[in-house]
Amino acid sequence: ICNYDLKPGYAGVHNPLYDKSSGVTLVLGDAKDSISKLISEIGRKQEVVEDKKEENIHNIIKDAKNVIIVPGYGMALSQAQFLVKQLADKLRDNGATVRFAIHPVAGRMPGHMNVLLAEANVDYDELYELEAINDDFKNADLCIVIGANDVINPAAREQEGTPIYGMPILNVDQAKHVIICNYDLKPGYSGVHNPLYDKNEGVTLLLGDAKETIQKLITILSEEKQVSSETKTVSPVQILKESKKVIIVPGYGMALAQAQHLVKQLADILKKNGTEVKYAIHPVAGRMPGHMNVLLAEANVDYDELYELEVINDEFKDADCCVVVGANDVINPAAREQERTPIYGMPILNVDQAKHVIICNYDLKPGYSGVHNPLYDKQDGVSLLLGDASDTLQRLINDLNSL
């Protein structure tokens, strides 16, 4: 009750609600102040809940060993199947068993989810029909729902008279925890509210575009590896100092950071230390053919130090270290291995064959192709220096000069 005081109203009759010791809260004074206080309190509690939610997601994903992913029409709308594949790979790298549960009416037509996941190179034997997997939800540590609603709605079992009553659904609500990556809380095509949205425990809602929410989950799973890489801050410098042959691979990130002059400085320091330095130029690195050549020419790099893919690719296996500056797709080993991805079959620089790779990229997100780079997951032989390339290169230069 947000009233000014406890005085009776116009009738002069005392209100017994004022005397109740439970079930009634009195917030007295000017109504504007009282309501403002309530709004502030709600906002504060929401911040606490959001922080707790992020922490809980991290722990839940990290600890999950039995995971079921449920794709729906929202995955199709967002074209998020490639990120879903990356998420599954990340979970497996973390030691989890991952399966996909396919509802027969998920999507626009039967088989819609199967086709999309096949495009993302998900193996067919990882896809399970409703009858084959429904009894396994109760044993799952985690179920991740991506753009599905009616096909997981428990109201189909409980609410007679609704359009979905009696329809077989995936037993998502039986998993120990459910993460729902749906666009919003609106009902599905049936118009029936999903009671999963109301659960305070065992359900985490990540609302918005599925690409963004799945990327958040992938980033959380990558954090541990990122931290472990960052603990090796001295190691990349020591490796560079001891290297006798270094290949530098520039990419569009170098152009964005305007870091070509720092790349030249780094190369000059290495040469003074007796290191052979070459630049490997991929034909589609940057915004246009020759983009990297132009930028490096601006920084006064000699043209005869630049080597095209065909000329230098066999030399990576002999390199002590490769320094990548803002390149992703053009060094992504998935182009050799992952069929049906946009980059499969594209010639790449054999960066992964170098004894050690230092990657100065802004973040761990996929390149333009949307395909995750497995180099980011390697525990040995790869150092990740994330952030603006100008900052990470300057840090390398400073550390080399201080040795």
C-alpha positions as a Python dict, from the first residue, in 0.01 Angstrom:
ca = {
    (1, 'I'): (0, 0, 0),
    (2, 'C'): (160, 325, -122),
    (3, 'N'): (-52, 575, 76),
    (4, 'Y'): (54, 905, 223),
    (5, 'D'): (-30, 805, 581),
    (6, 'L'): (-251, 578, 794),
    (7, 'K'): (-535, 822, 841),
    (8, 'P'): (-888, 712, 745),
    (9, 'G'): (-1026, 805, 405),
    (10, 'Y'): (-1305, 1052, 335),
    (11, 'A'): (-1551, 823, 516),
    (12, 'G'): (-1356, 855, 840),
    (13, 'V'): (-1352, 473, 881),
    (14, 'H'): (-1026, 305, 985),
    (15, 'N'): (-894, 54, 733),
    (16, 'P'): (-810, -281, 902),
    (17, 'L'): (-563, -365, 623),
    (18, 'Y'): (-328, -125, 798),
    (19, 'D'): (-322, -354, 1103),
    (20, 'K'): (-233, -681, 933),
    (21, 'S'): (109, -810, 1038),
    (22, 'S'): (150, -1047, 742),
    (23, 'G'): (60, -1018, 375),
    (24, 'V'): (57, -638, 376),
    (25, 'T'): (348, -396, 327),
    (26, 'L'): (302, -27, 398),
    (27, 'V'): (512, 220, 199),
    (28, 'L'): (406, 558, 336),
    (29, 'G'): (469, 909, 210),
    (30, 'D'): (441, 1085, -125),
    (31, 'A'): (329, 829, -387),
    (32, 'K'): (595, 945, -637),
    (33, 'D'): (870, 873, -386),
    (34, 'S'): (721, 538, -287),
    (35, 'I'): (678, 416, -643),
    (36, 'S'): (1025, 537, -739),
    (37, 'K'): (1164, 337, -447),
    (38, 'L'): (981, 26, -567),
    (39, 'I'): (1112, 72, -922),
    (40, 'S'): (1469, 110, -795),
    (41, 'E'): (1435, -200, -579),
    (42, 'I'): (1303, -405, -874),
    (43, 'G'): (1592, -283, -1091),
    (44, 'R'): (1846, -374, -823),
    (45, 'K'): (1705, -723, -780),
    (46, 'Q'): (1700, -772, -1157),
    (47, 'E'): (2072, -690, -1176),
    (48, 'V'): (2144, -948, -906),
    (49, 'V'): (1934, -1207, -1089),
    (50, 'E'): (2111, -1136, -1422),
    (51, 'D'): (2455, -1168, -1260),
    (52, 'K'): (2351, -1491, -1091),
    (53, 'K'): (2205, -1621, -1417),
    (54, 'E'): (2531, -1563, -1607),
    (55, 'E'): (2728, -1735, -1330),
    (56, 'N'): (2484, -2027, -1324),
    (57, 'I'): (2499, -2073, -1703),
    (58, 'H'): (2877, -2088, -1690),
    (59, 'N'): (2876, -2355, -1419),
    (60, 'I'): (2593, -2556, -1575),
    (61, 'I'): (2755, -2571, -1921),
    (62, 'K'): (3099, -2641, -1783),
    (63, 'D'): (2977, -2930, -1564),
    (64, 'A'): (2732, -3088, -1812),
    (65, 'K'): (2833, -3433, -1933),
    (66, 'N'): (2506, -3546, -2096),
    (67, 'V'): (2357, -3279, -2324),
    (68, 'I'): (2057, -3287, -2558),
    (69, 'I'): (2006, -3006, -2810),
    (70, 'V'): (1653, -2941, -2940),
    (71, 'P'): (1638, -2735, -3262),
    (72, 'G'): (1319, -2567, -3384),
    (73, 'Y'): (1186, -2324, -3640),
    (74, 'G'): (1360, -2034, -3464),
    (75, 'M'): (1695, -2191, -3553),
    (76, 'A'): (1586, -2193, -3917),
    (77, 'L'): (1472, -1828, -3906),
    (78, 'S'): (1803, -1721, -3752),
    (79, 'Q'): (2009, -1949, -3981),
    (80, 'A'): (2194, -2050, -3664),
    (81, 'Q'): (2270, -2412, -3756),
    (82, 'F'): (2643, -2350, -3808),
    (83, 'L'): (2673, -2194, -3462),
    (84, 'V'): (2472, -2484, -3318),
    (85, 'K'): (2732, -2721, -3464),
    (86, 'Q'): (3010, -2513, -3310),
    (87, 'L'): (2834, -2522, -2974),
    (88, 'A'): (2804, -2900, -2991),
    (89, 'D'): (3175, -2930, -3079),
    (90, 'K'): (3269, -2706, -2787),
    (91, 'L'): (3060, -2913, -2546),
    (92, 'R'): (3227, -3233, -2670),
    (93, 'D'): (3571, -3074, -2630),
    (94, 'N'): (3466, -3013, -2271),
    (95, 'G'): (3395, -3384, -2224),
    (96, 'A'): (3019, -3389, -2281),
    (97, 'T'): (2813, -3638, -2482),
    (98, 'V'): (2592, -3437, -2719),
    (99, 'R'): (2283, -3554, -2911),
    (100, 'F'): (2017, -3375, -3112),
    (101, 'A'): (1648, -3445, -3047),
    (102, 'I'): (1433, -3398, -3357),
    (103, 'H'): (1056, -3356, -3328),
    (104, 'P'): (872, -3475, -3640),
    (105, 'V'): (682, -3146, -3683),
    (106, 'A'): (968, -2907, -3590),
    (107, 'G'): (1013, -2647, -3863),
    (108, 'R'): (813, -2587, -4178),
    (109, 'M'): (804, -2946, -4299),
    (110, 'P'): (913, -3296, -4191),
    (111, 'G'): (1291, -3325, -4209),
    (112, 'H'): (1347, -2948, -4198),
    (113, 'M'): (1580, -2970, -3895),
    (114, 'N'): (1768, -3267, -4042),
    (115, 'V'): (1843, -3074, -4361),
    (116, 'L'): (1967, -2763, -4178),
    (117, 'L'): (2190, -2961, -3942),
    (118, 'A'): (2327, -3162, -4236),
    (119, 'E'): (2423, -2829, -4397),
    (120, 'A'): (2625, -2754, -4082),
    (121, 'N'): (2800, -3092, -4109),
    (122, 'V'): (2626, -3254, -3811),
    (123, 'D'): (2658, -3630, -3847),
    (124, 'Y'): (2330, -3805, -3917),
    (125, 'D'): (2388, -4055, -3636),
    (126, 'E'): (2380, -3768, -3386),
    (127, 'L'): (2015, -3697, -3472),
    (128, 'Y'): (1752, -3883, -3271),
    (129, 'E'): (1380, -3901, -3340),
    (130, 'L'): (1129, -3836, -3060),
    (131, 'E'): (1058, -4204, -2988),
    (132, 'A'): (1428, -4290, -2968),
    (133, 'I'): (1538, -4015, -2730),
    (134, 'N'): (1235, -3913, -2523),
    (135, 'D'): (1314, -4144, -2231),
    (136, 'D'): (1668, -4005, -2210),
    (137, 'F'): (1577, -3648, -2113),
    (138, 'K'): (1540, -3749, -1748),
    (139, 'N'): (1909, -3849, -1747),
    (140, 'A'): (2033, -3534, -1924),
    (141, 'D'): (2236, -3281, -1724),
    (142, 'L'): (2140, -3013, -1971),
    (143, 'C'): (1895, -2956, -2254),
    (144, 'I'): (1950, -2660, -2488),
    (145, 'V'): (1642, -2549, -2681),
    (146, 'I'): (1699, -2336, -2991),
    (147, 'G'): (1389, -2171, -3131),
    (148, 'A'): (1138, -2444, -3033),
    (149, 'N'): (812, -2395, -2844),
    (150, 'D'): (502, -2606, -2913),
    (151, 'V'): (708, -2923, -2959),
    (152, 'I'): (846, -2894, -2602),
    (153, 'N'): (535, -2746, -2436),
    (154, 'P'): (425, -2952, -2130),
    (155, 'A'): (74, -2806, -2173),
    (156, 'A'): (27, -3072, -2442),
    (157, 'R'): (15, -3329, -2161),
    (158, 'E'): (-184, -3130, -1907),
    (159, 'Q'): (-417, -2869, -2055),
    (160, 'E'): (-723, -3032, -2208),
    (161, 'G'): (-912, -2832, -2466),
    (162, 'T'): (-599, -2661, -2602),
    (163, 'P'): (-496, -2712, -2968),
    (164, 'I'): (-185, -2913, -2870),
    (165, 'Y'): (-343, -3133, -2600),
    (166, 'G'): (-246, -3495, -2666),
    (167, 'M'): (30, -3410, -2914),
    (168, 'P'): (351, -3604, -2841),
    (169, 'I'): (619, -3362, -2722),
    (170, 'L'): (988, -3387, -2640),
    (171, 'N'): (1029, -3439, -2263),
    (172, 'V'): (1256, -3137, -2227),
    (173, 'D'): (1105, -3047, -1887),
    (174, 'Q'): (1249, -3368, -1740),
    (175, 'A'): (1613, -3263, -1791),
    (176, 'K'): (1804, -3143, -1484),
    (177, 'H'): (1843, -2801, -1642),
    (178, 'V'): (1703, -2639, -1956),
    (179, 'I'): (1851, -2341, -2141),
    (180, 'I'): (1593, -2192, -2379),
    (181, 'C'): (1734, -1979, -2662),
    (182, 'N'): (1405, -1845, -2801),
    (183, 'Y'): (1339, -1503, -2949),
    (184, 'D'): (1074, -1408, -2692),
    (185, 'L'): (817, -1552, -2449),
    (186, 'K'): (525, -1544, -2690),
    (187, 'P'): (332, -1869, -2748),
    (188, 'G'): (414, -2083, -3049),
    (189, 'Y'): (191, -2138, -3351),
    (190, 'S'): (-72, -2306, -3129),
    (191, 'G'): (-119, -1992, -2919),
    (192, 'V'): (-73, -2195, -2597),
    (193, 'H'): (150, -2047, -2324),
    (194, 'N'): (452, -2260, -2234),
    (195, 'P'): (473, -2316, -1855),
    (196, 'L'): (848, -2380, -1884),
    (197, 'Y'): (886, -2005, -1914),
    (198, 'D'): (746, -1962, -1562),
    (199, 'K'): (982, -2199, -1379),
    (200, 'N'): (1214, -2026, -1132),
    (201, 'E'): (1449, -2320, -1099),
    (202, 'G'): (1597, -2553, -1356),
    (203, 'V'): (1526, -2323, -1652),
    (204, 'T'): (1737, -2039, -1793),
    (205, 'L'): (1589, -1809, -2056),
    (206, 'L'): (1825, -1651, -2311),
    (207, 'L'): (1595, -1438, -2522),
    (208, 'G'): (1673, -1271, -2853),
    (209, 'D'): (1817, -1376, -3188),
    (210, 'A'): (1942, -1735, -3164),
    (211, 'K'): (2273, -1650, -3331),
    (212, 'E'): (2355, -1401, -3055),
    (213, 'T'): (2249, -1622, -2765),
    (214, 'I'): (2430, -1929, -2899),
    (215, 'Q'): (2742, -1719, -2957),
    (216, 'K'): (2719, -1618, -2590),
    (217, 'L'): (2719, -1987, -2489),
    (218, 'I'): (3014, -2060, -2719),
    (219, 'T'): (3204, -1766, -2570),
    (220, 'I'): (3139, -1893, -2217),
    (221, 'L'): (3274, -2236, -2313),
    (222, 'S'): (3581, -2071, -2468),
    (223, 'E'): (3659, -1859, -2163),
    (224, 'E'): (3852, -2131, -1981),
    (225, 'K'): (4080, -2188, -2281),
    (226, 'Q'): (4121, -1816, -2328),
    (227, 'V'): (4227, -1767, -1966),
    (228, 'S'): (4471, -2056, -1986),
    (229, 'S'): (4624, -1900, -2298),
    (230, 'E'): (4651, -1560, -2138),
    (231, 'T'): (4847, -1710, -1849),
    (232, 'K'): (5123, -1779, -2104),
    (233, 'T'): (5191, -1410, -2171),
    (234, 'V'): (5568, -1455, -2131),
    (235, 'S'): (5575, -1770, -2347),
    (236, 'P'): (5499, -1614, -2689),
    (237, 'V'): (5776, -1358, -2645),
    (238, 'Q'): (6026, -1624, -2542),
    (239, 'I'): (5924, -1834, -2843),
    (240, 'L'): (5975, -1539, -3078),
    (241, 'K'): (6313, -1459, -2926),
    (242, 'E'): (6433, -1817, -2978),
    (243, 'S'): (6283, -1858, -3326),
    (244, 'K'): (6510, -1873, -3629),
    (245, 'K'): (6230, -1870, -3886),
    (246, 'V'): (5905, -1673, -3848),
    (247, 'I'): (5619, -1634, -4093),
    (248, 'I'): (5379, -1342, -4046),
    (249, 'V'): (5023, -1377, -4180),
    (250, 'P'): (4833, -1047, -4211),
    (251, 'G'): (4454, -1030, -4247),
    (252, 'Y'): (4162, -790, -4249),
    (253, 'G'): (4198, -735, -3874),
    (254, 'M'): (4537, -575, -3938),
    (255, 'A'): (4367, -337, -4180),
    (256, 'L'): (4091, -252, -3929),
    (257, 'A'): (4346, -182, -3654),
    (258, 'Q'): (4579, 1, -3898),
    (259, 'A'): (4854, -210, -3743),
    (260, 'Q'): (5079, -253, -4049),
    (261, 'H'): (5348, -20, -3913),
    (262, 'L'): (5365, -218, -3588),
    (263, 'V'): (5388, -541, -3790),
    (264, 'K'): (5692, -392, -3966),
    (265, 'Q'): (5845, -294, -3631),
    (266, 'L'): (5797, -645, -3497),
    (267, 'A'): (5961, -794, -3806),
    (268, 'D'): (6258, -555, -3778),
    (269, 'I'): (6317, -651, -3413),
    (270, 'L'): (6309, -1020, -3504),
    (271, 'K'): (6554, -967, -3791),
    (272, 'K'): (6797, -785, -3561),
    (273, 'N'): (6782, -1093, -3341),
    (274, 'G'): (6897, -1306, -3638),
    (275, 'T'): (6553, -1438, -3733),
    (276, 'E'): (6446, -1500, -4092),
    (277, 'V'): (6107, -1329, -4144),
    (278, 'K'): (5865, -1380, -4432),
    (279, 'Y'): (5510, -1258, -4497),
    (280, 'A'): (5248, -1505, -4624),
    (281, 'I'): (4979, -1337, -4833),
    (282, 'H'): (4650, -1514, -4898),
    (283, 'P'): (4483, -1402, -5223),
    (284, 'V'): (4149, -1322, -5054),
    (285, 'A'): (4286, -1167, -4733),
    (286, 'G'): (4133, -824, -4679),
    (287, 'R'): (3868, -641, -4877),
    (288, 'M'): (4015, -700, -5222),
    (289, 'P'): (4307, -876, -5393),
    (290, 'G'): (4631, -696, -5307),
    (291, 'H'): (4490, -528, -4997),
    (292, 'M'): (4761, -671, -4768),
    (293, 'N'): (5035, -588, -5018),
    (294, 'V'): (4928, -223, -5030),
    (295, 'L'): (4912, -188, -4652),
    (296, 'L'): (5252, -349, -4598),
    (297, 'A'): (5402, -133, -4876),
    (298, 'E'): (5273, 170, -4682),
    (299, 'A'): (5474, 45, -4385),
    (300, 'N'): (5785, 14, -4606),
    (301, 'V'): (5794, -365, -4611),
    (302, 'D'): (6007, -482, -4905),
    (303, 'Y'): (5804, -644, -5180),
    (304, 'D'): (6043, -940, -5199),
    (305, 'E'): (5948, -1032, -4840),
    (306, 'L'): (5587, -1099, -4946),
    (307, 'Y'): (5509, -1454, -5056),
    (308, 'E'): (5192, -1581, -5222),
    (309, 'L'): (5013, -1890, -5088),
    (310, 'E'): (5146, -2132, -5352),
    (311, 'V'): (5506, -2024, -5293),
    (312, 'I'): (5517, -2031, -4912),
    (313, 'N'): (5263, -2292, -4806),
    (314, 'D'): (5516, -2577, -4786),
    (315, 'E'): (5741, -2369, -4559),
    (316, 'F'): (5506, -2347, -4261),
    (317, 'K'): (5611, -2694, -4141),
    (318, 'D'): (5968, -2563, -4108),
    (319, 'A'): (5873, -2239, -3930),
    (320, 'D'): (5952, -2208, -3560),
    (321, 'C'): (5669, -1961, -3519),
    (322, 'C'): (5385, -1809, -3719),
    (323, 'V'): (5234, -1475, -3614),
    (324, 'V'): (4876, -1423, -3733),
    (325, 'V'): (4750, -1065, -3733),
    (326, 'G'): (4375, -1038, -3780),
    (327, 'A'): (4324, -1340, -4008),
    (328, 'N'): (4068, -1618, -3962),
    (329, 'D'): (3901, -1791, -4259),
    (330, 'V'): (4222, -1790, -4464),
    (331, 'I'): (4401, -1996, -4196),
    (332, 'N'): (4105, -2209, -4082),
    (333, 'P'): (4187, -2584, -4098),
    (334, 'A'): (3812, -2653, -4117),
    (335, 'A'): (3844, -2569, -4488),
    (336, 'R'): (4027, -2901, -4529),
    (337, 'E'): (3814, -3112, -4296),
    (338, 'Q'): (3455, -2993, -4257),
    (339, 'E'): (3250, -3077, -4563),
    (340, 'R'): (2939, -2874, -4643),
    (341, 'T'): (3077, -2563, -4471),
    (342, 'P'): (3110, -2244, -4679),
    (343, 'I'): (3491, -2264, -4681),
    (344, 'Y'): (3532, -2636, -4744),
    (345, 'G'): (3780, -2687, -5027),
    (346, 'M'): (3914, -2331, -5018),
    (347, 'P'): (4296, -2321, -5023),
    (348, 'I'): (4425, -2195, -4690),
    (349, 'L'): (4763, -2102, -4549),
    (350, 'N'): (4911, -2399, -4361),
    (351, 'V'): (4953, -2201, -4041),
    (352, 'D'): (4860, -2501, -3824),
    (353, 'Q'): (5176, -2682, -3941),
    (354, 'A'): (5412, -2430, -3777),
    (355, 'K'): (5578, -2537, -3451),
    (356, 'H'): (5402, -2254, -3268),
    (357, 'V'): (5131, -2007, -3369),
    (358, 'I'): (5068, -1669, -3208),
    (359, 'I'): (4722, -1541, -3302),
    (360, 'C'): (4666, -1166, -3259),
    (361, 'N'): (4293, -1155, -3336),
    (362, 'Y'): (4029, -933, -3184),
    (363, 'D'): (3819, -1219, -3041),
    (364, 'L'): (3732, -1587, -3085),
    (365, 'K'): (3432, -1531, -3311),
    (366, 'P'): (3422, -1704, -3650),
    (367, 'G'): (3530, -1515, -3960),
    (368, 'Y'): (3302, -1403, -4242),
    (369, 'S'): (3218, -1766, -4326),
    (370, 'G'): (3068, -1827, -3982),
    (371, 'V'): (3284, -2140, -3939),
    (372, 'H'): (3459, -2191, -3604),
    (373, 'N'): (3839, -2208, -3622),
    (374, 'P'): (3970, -2520, -3439),
    (375, 'L'): (4308, -2351, -3391),
    (376, 'Y'): (4142, -2157, -3109),
    (377, 'D'): (4084, -2482, -2919),
    (378, 'K'): (4440, -2614, -2925),
    (379, 'Q'): (4598, -2640, -2582),
    (380, 'D'): (4956, -2670, -2708),
    (381, 'G'): (5137, -2486, -2984),
    (382, 'V'): (4898, -2192, -3000),
    (383, 'S'): (4899, -1865, -2805),
    (384, 'L'): (4596, -1638, -2823),
    (385, 'L'): (4658, -1264, -2778),
    (386, 'L'): (4309, -1122, -2806),
    (387, 'G'): (4205, -760, -2853),
    (388, 'D'): (4292, -478, -3092),
    (389, 'A'): (4592, -586, -3303),
    (390, 'S'): (4768, -255, -3242),
    (391, 'D'): (4760, -320, -2866),
    (392, 'T'): (4870, -683, -2881),
    (393, 'L'): (5152, -614, -3128),
    (394, 'Q'): (5274, -320, -2921),
    (395, 'R'): (5279, -547, -2617),
    (396, 'L'): (5488, -804, -2805),
    (397, 'I'): (5728, -534, -2923),
    (398, 'N'): (5766, -389, -2573),
    (399, 'D'): (5828, -733, -2421),
    (400, 'L'): (6084, -824, -2687),
    (401, 'N'): (6269, -496, -2632),
    (402, 'S'): (6279, -557, -2257),
    (403, 'L'): (6446, -900, -2289),
}
